[in-house]
């Protein structure tokens, strides 16, 4: 048996003027390239980018997303005073980088009574060359928004719109919309929290509910890599829970290939507060308190992993191996075991017990029990190879077949190292040690259920939060943080 195993492995060796509508029209493409196409969107939070100073501040995001196969950013907007400034910059950058964007109205801030204002905002950008057009119509979406007057929005928009909001089945008239976005990309309890033994709603269950309600209209299927948030009473938006995540990113992409919806929306590019960002930490943004768990926790490897899946989805293929351009090993894990006790110093242990929102819990995040103490590995290989992972004092070895496959190993305190061999030779580019150890202490004194994501071959530069993204790091902390910047 050992000889067979060895033989098998050895076989495979700030003030500005808006351009006029005429300016926009003259720059628009003459044809709509998105009639019937499968498209991938990525949700982009505009509420944390008030510090961007010009359109070029969006260029890196646009280029990264486009290179990965993402077609458009869904620009989530509230009613902030800087909203138009940043929308203009984002639209300009999209046009300059052959990318597309569209507005996603966040009804945490917009009101259902503001249909005319929503329509007017659509009209303001409808003719911009960066605007996504689908079936010859201006594409528009939302977060929430049940109860808004869709007819009034269409009337005020002044042009045909493809309206695909995040309405809930049974709560809005789906006859009045062109499609719908399902936001819940995580298994849950049906009430925006982690599933329980008594109540579990899977993402697949949610897919079916939307498809039944849409009756053939366009479905925007959600996909998200993670969910963890840990705001304490140091901010007005306290919330502290997780959804089961673990291998969600891998498993959901395979589900997307089977489901083959017309649209897919990645949740999100830059929501550091809920830990489901796939864009860089270094992308310019302000800190809303998320730095406590986002610092030194890059997620760029998730975007790397998504690239062949995106290509396969657009080709209506279930074989992402056909689209692997470069062999990679992507891995992720939490920085501590879930058993580590941080109650004495955690930011959520302060203040009152007021939980009117239902989102605030003391100590470990609600739903923490659904997360596994494991290191998750996705191999993206053109030929089989032997993979060895050492997590602290735990070691596991397996043969990874060609294609994109997942594996998980028990997580141990200490260094996390990875080794790939073929024909008794180490594949150096796919071997190395992570910059992030698993520790048995409370970094910054808090519970951190975010994921550290690494890639082999490793990135050339270390992805770090910029000063504006670290400005609230110490707020709410009961200990002085020992800041170790990765790679230093």
GIZI-V666328 format. One record per pair of residues at least 12 apart in sequence whose C-alpha atoms are under 8 Angstrom apart, sorted by the first residue. I is the first residue (numbers start at 1). J is the second residue. Records with the same first field share a line. If there is no record, write none. Layout:
I: J + J
//
This chain:
9: 384 + 385 + 386 + 399 + 422 + 423 + 424
10: 422 + 423 + 424
11: 422 + 423
12: 383 + 384 + 385 + 422 + 423
13: 422 + 423
14: 53 + 85
18: 88
21: 127 + 128
24: 127 + 128 + 129
25: 127 + 128 + 129
27: 128 + 129
28: 127 + 128 + 129
29: 129
32: 133 + 134 + 135 + 136
33: 133 + 134
34: 133 + 134 + 135 + 136
35: 134 + 135 + 136
36: 134 + 135 + 262
37: 262 + 314
38: 261 + 262 + 263 + 313 + 314
39: 70 + 71 + 262 + 263 + 264 + 314
40: 69 + 70 + 71 + 72 + 263 + 264 + 265 + 266 + 310
41: 70 + 71 + 72 + 73 + 74 + 263 + 264 + 265 + 266
42: 70 + 72 + 73 + 74 + 265 + 266 + 267 + 268 + 269
43: 73 + 74 + 75 + 76 + 265 + 266 + 267 + 268 + 269 + 270
44: 73 + 74 + 75 + 76 + 268 + 269 + 270 + 271
45: 75 + 76 + 77 + 268 + 269 + 270 + 271
46: 75 + 76 + 77 + 78 + 83 + 86 + 87
47: 76 + 77 + 78 + 80
48: 285 + 286 + 287 + 288
49: 86 + 284 + 285 + 286
50: 82 + 83 + 86 + 285 + 286
51: 284 + 285 + 286
52: 86 + 284 + 285
54: 89
55: 88 + 89 + 90 + 92 + 93
56: 89 + 93
57: 284
58: 89 + 90 + 93
59: 93 + 94 + 97
60: 283
61: 279 + 283
62: 93 + 94 + 97 + 99
63: 97
66: 99
68: 303 + 304 + 306 + 307 + 310
69: 307 + 310 + 311
70: 310
71: 99 + 100
72: 99 + 100 + 101 + 102 + 132
73: 100 + 101 + 102
74: 101 + 102 + 103 + 104 + 141
75: 87 + 101 + 102 + 103 + 104
76: 103 + 104 + 105 + 106 + 142 + 143
77: 103 + 104 + 105 + 106
78: 105 + 106 + 107 + 108 + 109 + 110
79: 109 + 110
91: 128 + 129 + 130 + 131
92: 130
93: 130
94: 130
95: 129 + 130
98: 130
99: 130
100: 130 + 131 + 132
101: 130 + 131 + 132
102: 131 + 132 + 139 + 140 + 141
103: 122 + 139 + 140 + 141 + 142
104: 140 + 141 + 142 + 143 + 165
105: 118 + 141 + 142 + 143
106: 142 + 143 + 144 + 145
107: 142 + 143 + 144 + 145
108: 143 + 144
111: 145 + 148
112: 145 + 146 + 147 + 148 + 149
113: 148 + 149
114: 148
115: 148 + 149 + 150 + 152 + 153
116: 152 + 153 + 155 + 156
117: 153 + 156
118: 153 + 156 + 157
119: 152 + 153 + 154 + 155 + 156 + 157 + 158
120: 153 + 156 + 157
121: 157
122: 140 + 157
123: 156 + 157 + 158 + 159
126: 138 + 159
134: 162
135: 162
137: 159 + 160 + 161 + 162
138: 159 + 160 + 161 + 162
139: 161 + 162 + 163 + 164
140: 161 + 162 + 163 + 164 + 165
141: 163 + 164 + 165 + 166 + 180 + 181
142: 164 + 165 + 166 + 181
143: 165 + 166 + 183
144: 165 + 166 + 167 + 168
145: 165 + 166 + 167
146: 166 + 167 + 168 + 171 + 172
147: 171 + 172
150: 176 + 177
151: 176
162: 177 + 178 + 179
163: 177 + 178 + 179 + 180
164: 177 + 178 + 179 + 180 + 181 + 218 + 220
165: 177 + 179 + 180 + 181
166: 180 + 181 + 182 + 183
167: 180 + 181 + 182
168: 182
169: 209 + 210 + 213
170: 213
174: 213 + 214
178: 217 + 218
179: 214 + 217 + 218 + 219 + 220
180: 210 + 214 + 218 + 219 + 220
181: 219 + 220 + 221 + 222 + 265
182: 206 + 207 + 210 + 219 + 220 + 221 + 222
183: 221 + 222 + 267
184: 203 + 206 + 222
185: 203 + 222 + 223 + 224 + 267
186: 202 + 203 + 224 + 227 + 243 + 244 + 245 + 248
187: 200 + 201 + 202 + 203 + 243 + 244
188: 200 + 201 + 202 + 243
189: 201
193: 241 + 242 + 243 + 366 + 367
194: 241 + 242 + 243 + 244 + 366 + 367 + 370
195: 243 + 367
207: 221
218: 261 + 262 + 263
219: 261 + 262 + 263
220: 261 + 262 + 263 + 264 + 265
221: 256 + 261 + 263 + 264 + 265
222: 264 + 265 + 266 + 267
223: 249 + 252 + 253 + 264 + 265 + 266 + 267
224: 248 + 249 + 252 + 266 + 267 + 268 + 276
225: 245 + 247 + 248 + 249 + 267 + 276 + 302
226: 243 + 244 + 245 + 246 + 248 + 249 + 275 + 276 + 450 + 451
227: 242 + 243 + 244 + 245 + 274 + 275 + 276 + 450
228: 240 + 241 + 242 + 243 + 273 + 274 + 275 + 276 + 365 + 449 + 450
229: 241 + 242 + 273 + 274 + 275 + 365 + 449
230: 273 + 290 + 293 + 348 + 365 + 447 + 448
231: 289 + 290 + 347 + 348
232: 347 + 348 + 349 + 350 + 360 + 476
233: 347 + 348 + 350 + 351 + 352 + 476
234: 347 + 475 + 476
235: 289
238: 359 + 360
239: 359 + 360 + 361
240: 348 + 359 + 360 + 361 + 362 + 364 + 365 + 366
241: 359 + 360 + 361 + 365 + 366 + 367 + 368
242: 365 + 366 + 367 + 368 + 449
243: 367 + 370
244: 367 + 370 + 371
245: 371
246: 371 + 372 + 376
247: 376 + 406
249: 302
250: 378 + 406
253: 306 + 309
254: 309 + 318
256: 313
257: 309 + 312 + 313 + 316 + 317 + 318
258: 318
260: 313 + 316
272: 290 + 291 + 294
273: 288 + 289 + 290 + 294
275: 294 + 450 + 451
277: 299
278: 299 + 300 + 301 + 302 + 303
279: 299 + 300 + 303
280: 298 + 299 + 300 + 463 + 464
281: 294 + 297 + 298 + 299 + 463 + 464 + 465 + 466
282: 463 + 464 + 465 + 466
283: 465
284: 466 + 468 + 469
285: 468 + 469
286: 468 + 469 + 470 + 471
287: 468 + 469 + 470 + 471 + 472 + 473
288: 472
289: 472 + 473 + 475
290: 472 + 473
291: 465 + 469 + 470 + 472 + 473
292: 444 + 446 + 473 + 474
293: 448 + 449 + 450
294: 450
295: 464 + 465 + 470
296: 452 + 463 + 464 + 465 + 485 + 486
297: 450 + 451 + 452 + 453
298: 452 + 453 + 454 + 463 + 464
299: 451 + 452 + 453 + 454
300: 453 + 454
301: 330 + 331 + 453 + 454 + 455
302: 330 + 453
305: 330 + 378 + 380
308: 320 + 321 + 322 + 323 + 324 + 325
309: 323
311: 323
320: 403 + 404
321: 380 + 381 + 382 + 402 + 403 + 404
324: 380 + 381 + 382 + 403
326: 380
327: 379 + 380 + 381 + 382 + 430
328: 379 + 380 + 381 + 430 + 455 + 456 + 457
329: 377 + 378 + 379 + 380 + 430 + 455 + 456 + 457
330: 377 + 378 + 379 + 453 + 454 + 455 + 456
331: 375 + 376 + 377 + 378 + 453 + 454 + 455
332: 375 + 376 + 377 + 451 + 452 + 453 + 454
333: 373 + 374 + 375 + 376 + 411 + 451 + 452 + 453
334: 373 + 375 + 438 + 448 + 449 + 450 + 451 + 452
335: 436 + 437 + 438 + 439 + 448 + 449 + 450 + 451 + 452
336: 413 + 438 + 439 + 440 + 441 + 442 + 448 + 449
337: 373 + 411 + 438 + 439 + 440
338: 368 + 369 + 371 + 373 + 449
340: 440 + 441 + 442
341: 442
342: 363 + 442 + 445 + 446 + 447
343: 363 + 364 + 446
345: 445 + 446 + 477 + 478 + 479
346: 363 + 445 + 446 + 447 + 477 + 478
347: 445 + 446 + 476 + 477 + 478
348: 361 + 362 + 363
349: 362 + 363
363: 447
364: 447
365: 447 + 449
368: 449
373: 410 + 411
374: 408 + 409 + 410 + 411
375: 391 + 408 + 409 + 410 + 411
376: 406 + 407 + 408 + 409
377: 406 + 407 + 408
378: 404 + 405 + 406 + 407
379: 400 + 403 + 404 + 405 + 406
380: 402 + 403 + 404 + 405
381: 400 + 401 + 402 + 403 + 404
382: 402 + 403
383: 401 + 402 + 403
384: 399 + 400 + 401 + 402 + 422
385: 399 + 400 + 401 + 420 + 421 + 422
386: 398 + 399 + 400 + 420 + 421 + 422
387: 399 + 400 + 418 + 419 + 420 + 421
388: 418 + 419 + 420
389: 409 + 416 + 417 + 418 + 419
390: 415 + 416 + 417 + 418
391: 409 + 410 + 411 + 412 + 413 + 414 + 415 + 416 + 417
392: 411 + 412 + 413 + 414 + 415 + 416 + 438
393: 412 + 413 + 414
394: 410 + 411 + 412
395: 409
396: 409
412: 438
413: 437 + 438 + 439 + 440
414: 437 + 438 + 439
415: 433 + 434 + 436 + 437 + 438
416: 433 + 434 + 436 + 437 + 438
417: 431 + 432 + 433 + 434
418: 430 + 431 + 432 + 433
419: 431 + 432
429: 456 + 457 + 458
430: 456 + 457
431: 456 + 457
432: 456
434: 454
435: 486 + 487
436: 452 + 486
443: 481 + 482
444: 477 + 479 + 480 + 481 + 482
445: 477 + 478 + 479 + 481
446: 477
462: 486 + 487
464: 485 + 486
//
